[in-house]
């Protein structure tokens, strides 16, 4: 399942994470470094299991928590209408 930014949303990465800006609403959503990695992975065409696998390999001491965190970020960003499945 491929993901993309919702219309009128831009994503900018920074040293300490990233920011999603909904230009239509004038609101923004800040993510930490790991959240930015999740979004970058999804927007680059990786699916959720691949994203979880990459993060678990990068952070093996946090592997047990990563699955829930990735799903939580996707759920929150989808609910906030920042990301969506590609049609």
N, C-alpha and C positions, 0 to 999 in steps of 0.2 A: 504494500500500500504506500503510495507516494504522497508526500506532504508538500504544501506550498504556503507561502504567506497569503493571508487574506488580502483582498483588494484594498488599496489605500494603506497598507501596512508596510513599513520598511524595518529592516533589522541592521543594526550597526554594532559591530563587536568593538570592545575596548579592552584595556589591560586587565580589568577586574570583572569581566563578564560581557554583557551586552545590553542593548536597549531595543525594544520593539516600539515603534511609534505608529499609532493609528492616526494618520493625517486627517481623516474625515472627522474624527471625534476630537482631535487635539489632545489625546491621552497617550501616555507611554507606560511601558511595563519593563521593569529592570530585572535581569537575570544574573546570577553569579557565573563564575567561570565554567562550572560543570553544566549549568543550564544553557550557556552559550554553545558548549560542545554538543549537547543534545540537539539543539535547534540546527546547528550547522550540519550535523550528521543527517538529520531528517531532510533538510532542505537540499542536501547534496544527493538525495536519492536512496539513502539507506532506509531500510524498514526498521520497525521497532526492535525486533530481535537482534538485528545486526548492530544497532546503536547500543543496546544493552551489552552485547558481547564486547564491543570495542571499549566501552567504559569499564567493564569488569576486568578486562585485560590491563587497562591503564591504571586502575585503582583496585587491585585484588583484595586489599584489606577492607574495602567497602562493598564488595560484590553482593553481599546479602541485602544491602539497602538500595542498591542501584535500580533494580527492577521497579520497586514501588515509587522511587523518585522520578524515574523516566515517565512512568504512566501518570503520575500526579502532575507533572509538568505539562504533558500532552493534554490531559483533561482540563487543566486550568487555562491553558493557552487557547484551546478549542472553545471552551465556554466563554472566554473573553473575546472570541471572534478574531483572534490574531493569526491562527493557522487553520488550515483545512486540508482535506484530502483533495488530490488532483482529480478533476472529473475524467 
